[in-house]
Amino acid sequence: MSTKPLWFNAKRASELVRVFEQTANKCRYGHPVCNNPDHYIGHSLNDSLSLALVNQSMLNKIDDFKAEDVALWHRERRAMHDIGEPLKYTRGRWNAIAKDIYYSNQPTYVLKGLGVSAVTFKPIAKVRISSTYWYLYVDIPIAKAFKTVSKNAKRKAIRYNVISPNVSEAVDKLLNKTVSHYINT
């Protein structure tokens, strides 16, 4: 665990050194090694007269660093949770245009997995239709989807869901066609 405070970094350390060099051995009014002791009186009685101003200016700078960190955290938090929509909705959040935009950006289906049917012992795909709770089990014809790959690649695709790009593209075309036909009928 680090012993440095959270606000500390190299850039801020160099700024603190610069502040120290500007305010060391100077009074409140900026006179170097001033003869008037009233110019050195600070807020803390424990500090020596010459270090009161240095301590106060350093503490002010550290408070500025902490305030910058808090502001940065608030901006990051707002950005994390921002969904890119205006805060006030004129006709509600789900007006007709917003619904059309939302549903047009959704994929047609979500592939949940490939497997072997217990009834026909042929490959099937479990597919969830987007924006619904409906699942479809689609039969995948081996001759169409797996004709370009080896027997071992077919087995891996069916048993372990390890799909090569060729098979993935063929299965995707087949599933897209099947799901769009199901939705349109």
N, C-alpha and C positions, 0 to 999 in steps of 0.2 A: 504494500500500500504506500502511496506517495505521501510525503509529509508536506508537499507544497499545497497552498490553497488553490481552490478551483479556478480562481480568476487569474492565476499567475501563468504567464508564458514569456518567451524571450523578448517579444516586441514590447510587451508591457513593462518588463524589467528594464529595458533600455529607456523607456519613457520615465520611469521612476528615477533612474540615474540622472537623466537630464533635468528633472525637477529638482533633485538634490543639488546638482551643480549650480542651478540658477538661484536657489534660495539659501544655500549654506553661507554662513558668515555675512548675512545681510539682515537689516531690520525690516519691519513691516512696510516701510516706504521705499525699500530698495537701495538704501545707502550701504555700501560695503564697510564693515567694521565701524558702525556708528557709535558715537560717544554718548548719545542720549539713551539712558536705560529705559525710559518710558516707551521707546520705539520697539523694545524687545519683549514686552509683556504679552504672554500668550494666554490661552484659555486654561491650560493645565498648570497647577502650582508645582507639581512634581518635576516638570521639565526645567532644564536650565534655560536661561533667558535666550540664548542664541538658537537652541534647538526647538523652541516652542513653535516658531513659524515654519520650520522645516517639517516638523511632525504634522502640523495642521494641514499644510499643503500636500504632503504625502497621503494623509488620510482622506483628504478631499479627492485626490486622484484615484485612490483605491475604491472609494465609494462610486466614482464615475465608472470604473471598470466593472464593478458589480452590477450597476444599473444597465450597462451595455449588455452584460450576459443575460440579465433577466429579460431585456427587450428582445434579444436574439432568440431566447427560448420561446417567448410568446409568438414571435413571427414563425419559428419552425413548427410550433404546435398548431398554429392556425393553418399553415401550409399542409401539414400532415392530415388534418381533418377536413380540409376544404374539398368539396365535391364539385366545384366549378359552376355552381348554380347561383343565381342572384338570391339575396336574402329575403326579398319580398316578392311574392308571386302575385301577378295580377289576377289570374283566374285559377289559382290553385296550382299545386306542384304537378299534378297529372292532368294538365289540360290536353286537348286533342293533339296539338303539335308536339308537345313533349312526349306523349305516348308513342307517336309515330317515330320520332327520332330514337327513343329508347329501344323500341322493338326492331327497328331497322339495323341497329348496331349489334344486336344479339346474334350469335351463331344459330344455325338451324337446329343443331343437335350437339350433345356432348357425349363422346364415346366413353363409356364407363369400363369397358373391357371386352376382350375376346375370349372365347372359350369353346368347349365342345358340348353340343346338345346331348342330354342324357337320353333322349328319345330316339333321335336319328343318328347319333354319333358323327355328326358333321359340324364343321365350324359355324359358330354364331357370334354375333356382336350384341352386347347389351348397350342400348342407346337411350339417353334421356332427352326428350324434346325440350328445348330451351323455354324458359318462363312457364313451365308446367311441372307437374309431378308425374307425368306419364313416362313409362319406360316401354321401349320396343325391343323385342328380341328378333334380330334380322338374320336370316340364313345367308351365309356367304358361300357362293359357289366356288369350289376349289379350282375349277378349270379357269374361271375368269380372274380371280384375285391372286392366285398363287402360281400361275403358269410360268412366270419368269424366274422363279427361285428354286433352289434345291429342296430335296425332301427334308433335310435337316432344318432348313430355314422355315419350312411350313410347320414342322413340329414345334419349333421354338416359338413361332408366332402364335400358334394355337394354345400350347401348354403354358408358356411362361410370359406371354404378352411382350416378347422381344420382336419388334416389327422392323423389317428393313424398309428403306425409303420407297422402293418399288411397290412393295406390298401395301405400305401405308397409303400411297397415292391411289392404288387400285381400290382398296377398301373404302377410302374416303369418297371416291366417286360413286361407288355402289351405294354406300350409306346415304349420301346426299340425295341421290336419285330416289331411293326408297322412302326416306323421311319426307321429302317434299311431295312425293306422290300421296303419302299417308295424310299429310296436312291438307292438301288440296282436295281430297275426296271426302 
